[in-house]
Amino acid sequence: MDFNLDKDQQMLVDMLRKMGKRENFKQLAVEIDKTGEFPDFLMKKYGELGLLGMTLSPEYGGGGQPNINAILAIEELAKFSPMIAAPIFESNIGPVRVIDAYGTEEQKKAIIPGVCKGEKSVSVCMTEPEAGSDLTSLSTKLVEDGDGYLLNGRKTFITGGGEASHYLVYSRYGDTPDYKGIGAVIVEKSAPGFTFGKQEDFMGLRGMPSCDLIFENVKIPKENIVLRIGEFKKLMTTFDVERCGNAAMCLGTAAGAIEEAKAYAMERKAFGRPICEFQDIQFSIVNMAMKLDAARLLVYRAVTGAGRGFPSMLEAGMAKCFANEMVVEVTDAAMQVFGGYGYSKEFPVERMHRDALAWRVAGGTVQMLRVAMASIMFARRFNQKA
């Protein structure tokens, strides 16, 4: 097994590292957190560099690159802020991948080129007020109506809500129960009957739009169907690569926190010498580095195991679960290295820790991931409703 980056991958990482310094992404991260506003100018910049849609099909404007390249880019940019890495995430391993993999020719032509240019974006819409971890209990419903469907229901905590141009909405076809009745349709932002709730105000990931989506007799033409009844399994295969992207955000945030802690430990003095000379600080930073490296190996294994296809649920679940818990532990330890300053907004580790806490919930909680992984390991389904 080769753990080395190839020439093109190393050039990608080096280019992003230089861009981060040149564009002063450290300060940009501070401004995003302070204002809660996403820096839209990044979309054009990333589009010109070919970072948007680098994993999507070349015939629609994508780069046709392997998933690992997007993971490397997300990790590098998330060292500054998950918000700065978010466009790479959404355009490469987010819901647009479902359209790239299973959408119709017309859907791909209408959406993917715009995503690659930074002109369009796709938001995934699954969570509901009464259905988050239990995805099979979705109540948002599609009912046949003439030559199409009527969509009714409500989604909550939808990333990109109110800002994305297109929404991939997971819904139930009529009264078909459990997972068998779940499919997905594309809803455009301007569709009549489609409205948005208020923007959420989270403790971390500030600058990432999130709100409720409300569907009231929204007309869905049949050409907007992506996953039909009985195709729920396709959702889970594409969602596993998105979980690897979630884990890559954790890798970047943890790496950024370690860099800050190391630099501070070499500058800060106590008892007449830099605190990096104290064994407790040394052990703390070494432990942080070991946890990060272990998580990185799990993520890289999951995302490269299937080449340009989709990773296995078990490997993706392990990677996300471990990385989600690792980043909380590492950012907390980094705050301890800073002492009282770690709790101050004047230093970045306070923000990094707030951002870190979100990933254990986003994209599937660590508890539900363990349930899913246990089902695979025992080769049986465990009924959580019993």
C-alpha positions in Angstrom: 0.0 0.0 0.0 1.5 3.3 -1.1 0.8 6.2 1.3 2.7 8.8 -0.8 1.0 11.5 -2.8 1.6 11.4 -6.5 3.1 14.4 -8.3 -0.2 16.0 -9.3 -1.6 15.5 -5.8 1.4 17.1 -4.2 1.2 20.0 -6.6 -2.5 20.4 -5.6 -1.7 20.5 -1.9 1.2 22.9 -2.4 -0.9 25.2 -4.6 -3.6 25.4 -2.0 -1.1 26.0 0.8 0.5 28.9 -1.1 -2.9 30.3 -2.0 -4.0 30.2 1.7 -1.0 32.3 2.7 -1.2 34.6 -0.3 -4.9 35.3 0.2 -4.5 35.5 4.0 -7.2 32.8 4.6 -6.4 33.0 8.4 -7.8 36.4 8.6 -10.6 35.5 6.2 -11.6 32.7 8.6 -11.8 35.3 11.4 -14.0 37.6 9.4 -16.4 34.8 8.3 -16.8 33.7 11.9 -17.4 37.3 13.1 -19.9 38.3 10.4 -21.5 34.9 9.7 -21.4 35.7 6.0 -20.0 33.3 3.4 -17.3 34.8 1.1 -19.0 34.5 -2.3 -15.9 35.7 -4.2 -14.3 32.3 -3.4 -16.7 30.6 -5.9 -15.3 32.4 -8.9 -11.7 31.9 -7.7 -12.1 28.2 -7.1 -13.9 27.8 -10.4 -11.1 29.4 -12.3 -8.6 27.0 -10.6 -10.6 23.9 -11.5 -11.4 23.0 -7.9 -15.1 23.0 -8.3 -16.3 19.7 -9.8 -12.9 18.2 -10.0 -14.4 14.7 -9.4 -17.4 15.1 -11.7 -17.7 13.7 -15.2 -15.5 15.5 -17.8 -18.3 15.4 -20.4 -20.2 17.9 -18.3 -17.3 20.1 -17.4 -15.9 18.1 -14.4 -12.3 17.1 -13.9 -12.8 13.4 -13.7 -10.3 13.1 -10.9 -10.4 10.5 -8.1 -12.2 11.2 -4.8 -9.0 11.4 -2.9 -8.0 14.6 -4.7 -11.1 16.4 -3.4 -10.4 15.0 0.1 -6.9 16.4 0.0 -8.2 19.8 -1.1 -10.9 19.9 1.6 -8.4 18.9 4.3 -5.9 21.6 3.3 -8.4 24.4 3.1 -10.2 23.3 6.3 -6.9 24.0 8.2 -8.1 27.7 7.9 -11.8 27.1 8.2 -14.5 24.6 7.1 -16.3 27.5 5.4 -13.3 28.1 3.1 -13.3 24.4 2.2 -17.1 24.2 1.9 -17.3 24.9 -1.9 -14.9 22.1 -2.6 -16.9 19.8 -0.5 -20.3 20.6 -2.0 -19.2 20.6 -5.6 -17.2 17.4 -5.5 -18.6 14.9 -3.0 -21.9 16.6 -2.0 -25.4 15.8 -3.5 -24.3 16.8 -7.0 -22.5 13.5 -7.1 -25.9 11.8 -6.9 -27.0 13.7 -10.0 -23.7 12.8 -11.7 -24.0 9.1 -10.9 -27.8 8.6 -11.3 -29.3 11.6 -12.9 -30.7 11.8 -16.4 -28.7 13.3 -19.3 -30.9 16.4 -19.2 -30.4 16.8 -15.4 -26.6 16.5 -15.7 -26.4 19.0 -18.6 -28.7 21.5 -16.7 -26.8 21.4 -13.4 -23.3 20.1 -13.5 -21.6 22.6 -15.8 -23.0 25.5 -13.6 -21.7 23.8 -10.5 -18.2 23.5 -12.0 -18.2 27.2 -12.8 -19.5 28.2 -9.4 -22.7 29.5 -10.8 -25.0 26.8 -9.3 -25.0 24.7 -6.2 -27.0 21.7 -5.0 -28.2 21.2 -1.4 -29.1 17.8 0.0 -32.4 17.7 1.9 -33.0 14.7 4.2 -33.5 15.7 7.8 -37.0 16.4 9.0 -38.4 17.6 12.4 -39.3 14.0 13.2 -36.8 12.1 11.0 -33.1 12.6 11.3 -31.2 9.5 12.5 -34.2 7.4 11.5 -34.2 8.3 7.8 -36.7 5.6 6.9 -39.4 7.6 8.8 -39.4 10.5 6.2 -42.8 12.1 5.9 -42.2 14.6 3.1 -44.4 13.1 0.4 -44.7 12.9 -3.3 -48.2 12.2 -4.7 -48.9 11.6 -8.4 -50.7 14.5 -10.0 -51.3 14.3 -13.7 -48.0 14.2 -15.6 -45.9 14.8 -12.4 -46.1 14.9 -8.6 -47.1 17.2 -5.8 -44.5 17.6 -3.1 -45.5 18.4 0.5 -43.6 18.4 3.7 -40.8 20.2 5.7 -37.1 19.7 6.0 -34.9 21.1 8.8 -31.3 22.0 9.4 -30.6 22.0 5.6 -27.1 23.2 4.7 -27.3 25.7 1.9 -30.9 26.4 2.6 -32.0 29.7 1.0 -28.7 30.0 -0.9 -28.4 26.9 -3.2 -29.9 27.1 -6.6 -31.1 23.4 -6.6 -32.3 21.1 -3.8 -32.1 17.3 -3.9 -35.1 16.4 -1.8 -35.4 12.9 -0.4 -39.1 12.1 -0.2 -41.6 9.3 0.2 -43.6 8.1 -2.8 -47.2 8.0 -1.7 -47.8 5.7 1.3 -45.1 3.1 0.5 -43.6 2.4 4.0 -40.0 2.3 5.2 -37.0 2.6 2.9 -38.8 1.0 0.0 -40.8 4.1 -0.6 -38.0 6.7 -0.5 -36.6 8.4 -3.6 -35.2 11.8 -4.6 -36.3 14.7 -6.8 -34.7 18.0 -7.8 -36.5 21.2 -6.7 -35.4 24.5 -8.1 -35.1 27.5 -5.7 -37.8 29.4 -7.6 -40.4 26.7 -7.7 -43.9 27.9 -6.7 -44.9 26.7 -3.2 -41.3 26.3 -2.1 -40.3 28.6 0.8 -37.6 28.9 3.5 -37.7 29.3 7.2 -35.4 31.6 9.2 -31.6 31.1 9.1 -30.2 29.1 12.0 -27.7 30.7 14.4 -25.3 28.0 15.3 -22.4 28.1 17.8 -19.9 27.1 15.1 -19.7 26.8 11.3 -20.8 30.4 11.1 -21.2 31.5 7.5 -22.8 28.2 6.5 -26.4 28.9 5.6 -28.9 26.5 7.2 -32.7 26.7 7.5 -36.0 24.8 7.2 -37.4 24.1 3.7 -41.2 24.2 3.4 -43.0 22.5 0.5 -46.7 23.2 -0.1 -48.1 21.5 -3.2 -44.9 22.1 -5.1 -45.3 20.8 -8.7 -42.5 18.3 -9.6 -42.3 17.3 -13.2 -41.4 13.7 -13.9 -38.1 14.8 -15.5 -37.0 16.1 -12.1 -37.0 12.6 -10.6 -33.5 11.4 -9.8 -34.1 8.3 -7.6 -37.3 6.4 -8.1 -39.2 4.2 -5.7 -37.1 1.3 -4.7 -33.8 2.9 -5.3 -33.0 3.9 -1.7 -29.8 1.8 -1.7 -28.3 4.2 -4.3 -28.7 7.0 -1.8 -26.5 5.2 0.8 -23.7 4.4 -1.6 -23.3 8.0 -2.6 -23.7 9.3 0.9 -20.7 7.3 2.1 -18.3 9.4 0.0 -20.0 12.5 1.5 -19.2 11.1 4.9 -15.5 11.0 3.9 -15.7 14.6 3.1 -17.2 15.3 6.5 -14.2 13.4 8.0 -11.8 15.4 5.8 -13.1 18.7 7.3 -12.2 17.2 10.7 -8.7 16.3 9.5 -8.1 19.9 8.3 -9.5 21.5 11.5 -7.4 19.2 13.7 -4.3 19.9 11.7 -4.8 23.6 11.9 -5.3 23.4 15.7 -2.0 21.4 16.0 -0.1 24.0 14.0 -1.4 26.8 16.2 -0.6 24.8 19.4 2.9 24.1 18.2 3.6 27.7 17.3 2.3 29.0 20.5 4.2 26.4 22.6 7.5 27.6 21.0 6.6 31.3 21.7 5.0 31.2 25.1 7.3 31.2 28.1 6.8 30.0 31.7 9.3 29.7 34.4 11.9 31.3 32.1 11.6 28.9 29.2 9.3 28.1 26.2 6.5 25.8 27.3 7.4 23.4 24.5 10.3 22.3 26.8 7.8 20.9 29.4 7.1 17.3 29.0 3.3 17.6 29.5 3.1 20.0 26.5 5.3 17.7 24.4 3.1 14.7 25.2 -0.1 16.6 24.6 1.0 17.7 21.1 2.4 14.2 20.2 -0.9 12.6 21.3 -2.8 15.1 19.1 -0.6 14.3 16.1 -1.0 10.5 16.6 -4.8 10.8 16.7 -4.8 13.0 13.6 -2.6 10.5 11.7 -4.8 7.6 12.7 -7.9 9.4 11.5 -6.1 10.4 8.3 -5.2 6.8 7.5 -8.8 5.7 8.0 -10.2 8.4 5.8 -7.6 7.9 3.0 -8.3 4.1 3.1 -12.0 4.6 2.8 -11.8 7.1 0.0 -9.2 5.3 -2.1 -10.4 1.8 -1.6 -13.1 2.2 -4.3 -11.0 4.3 -6.7 -13.3 6.8 -8.4 -16.3 4.8 -7.2 -17.9 4.9 -3.8 -16.3 3.7 -0.5 -17.8 0.9 1.6 -20.2 1.9 4.3 -18.1 0.2 7.0 -14.9 1.9 6.0 -16.6 5.3 5.5 -18.4 4.9 8.8 -15.2 4.1 10.7 -13.4 7.0 9.1 -16.2 9.6 9.9 -16.9 8.3 13.4 -13.2 8.3 14.4 -12.4 11.6 12.8 -15.5 13.3 14.3 -14.4 12.3 17.8 -10.7 12.9 17.1 -11.2 16.6 16.1 -13.1 17.4 19.3 -10.4 15.9 21.4 -7.6 17.5 19.5 -9.1 21.0 19.4 -9.9 20.7 23.1 -6.3 19.7 23.8 -5.0 22.6 21.7 -7.1 25.0 23.8 -5.4 23.6 26.9 -2.0 24.3 25.4 -3.0 28.0 25.1 -4.2 28.1 28.7 -6.6 31.0 29.3 -5.9 32.4 25.8 -7.4 29.2 24.3 -10.8 30.4 25.6 -10.4 33.8 24.0 -11.8 34.8 20.6 -8.5 36.5 19.9 -6.9 33.1 19.1 -8.2 30.7 16.5 -8.4 27.5 18.6 -11.6 28.7 20.3 -13.3 28.9 16.9 -11.8 25.6 15.7 -13.3 23.8 18.8 -16.7 25.3 18.1 -16.6 24.2 14.5 -15.3 20.7 15.5 -18.4 20.0 17.6 -20.7 20.1 14.6 -19.3 17.2 12.6 -20.4 14.5 15.1 -24.0 15.4 14.2 -23.8 16.4 10.5 -24.0 13.7 8.0 -25.2 11.1 10.5 -24.5 11.0 14.2 -21.6 8.9 15.6 -24.2 6.9 17.5 -26.1 5.9 14.4 -22.9 5.2 12.5 -22.0 2.7 15.2 -25.4 1.1 14.8 -24.9 0.8 11.0 -21.4 -0.5 11.4 -22.6 -3.1 14.0 -25.2 -4.3 11.5 -22.5 -4.9 8.9 -20.2 -6.6 11.3 -22.9 -8.9 12.7 -24.4 -9.3 9.2 -27.9 -8.6 10.5 -30.2 -5.6 10.8 -30.9 -4.3 14.4 -34.4 -2.8 14.7 -34.1 0.4 16.7 -37.9 0.8 16.7 -38.5 -2.4 18.7 
